[in-house]
Amino acid sequence: MTPKAREPVERSHADQEAALDPRRCPEHGSASPLNPSQPKDADLSPTPHAASGGASGVTANQDTANPSRSRSDHSPYAEGVAAVFLDRDGVLNDQTAFVNKPEDFNLLPGAAAAVARLNRAGIPVVVVTNQGGIALGYLTEDDLAAIHERMATLLADEGAHTDKIYYCPHFASGTIARYANDCEDRKPGTGMLEKARDDLSLDLRKSVLVGDATTDILAGIRAGCRTILVRTGYAGKDGKAIAEPDHVVADLPAAVDLILTEPCV
């Protein structure tokens, strides 16, 4: 199913840090390993966050030199293009172990080939991942960068790539003071998706979010995206939010089958 525009649907369920609003991520970002003390998501509220554009994000090709530039100046895509947003842990990679260093990161079977299919179709692939483990001291942002370098290498080995990675390193109960805050970019907040929209000139209503947790799905719903829950990772059993996906499939390859063959309804 090629991402298709739709009317918004009302759901009944539905450092530089000192200079920044403590509820916003700085211009960097992260997702946490599967660990009761390394929570993946925290906000359970079905009420949408107010739209705002300061989400975390980091990729090799991110243009941060001149934040005053217009969308068309730094986006390689046409205005209003549809994208596929992917949660990381449990969607792209195995979530049975903590992902705190590069050697912990292993792609799920078929994940790289699925991303490559989206690449060949010309659909931007954007990773949006909570990384509360940084706030809890399990890894640093440098560690995360090394993990994402390994991810890029593993994807490239199969002819795949992501267009952008956004992460949120914050967690309200964190032990590292500068990250211990309630950040609106943390899913199910929509900040990372809104930042991607602004950076890449995306139309969120035409876009699809693929996730394994209810908080992923709620973030997509709040942002106006179509949503697909995969049965890998948490498989929607995290119990952290009330959110009904548009589709439920086995894994990322099955989600890409749906995205490329059927209209989103």
ABEGO torsion letter per residue (X at the ends): XBBBBBBBBBBAAXXAAAABBAABBBBBBEBBBBBAABBABABABABBBBBBAABBBBBAABBAABAABBAAAABABBBGBBBBBBBABGAABBAABBBABAAABBBBBGAAAAAAAAAAAGBBBBBBBBBAAAAAGABBAAAAAAAAAAAAAAAAAAGBBBABBBBBABBAABABAAABBBBAABOABAAAAAAAAAAAGBBAAABBBBBABAAAAAAAAAAGBBBBBBABEAGGAAGABBBBBABBBABAAAAAAAAAABBBX
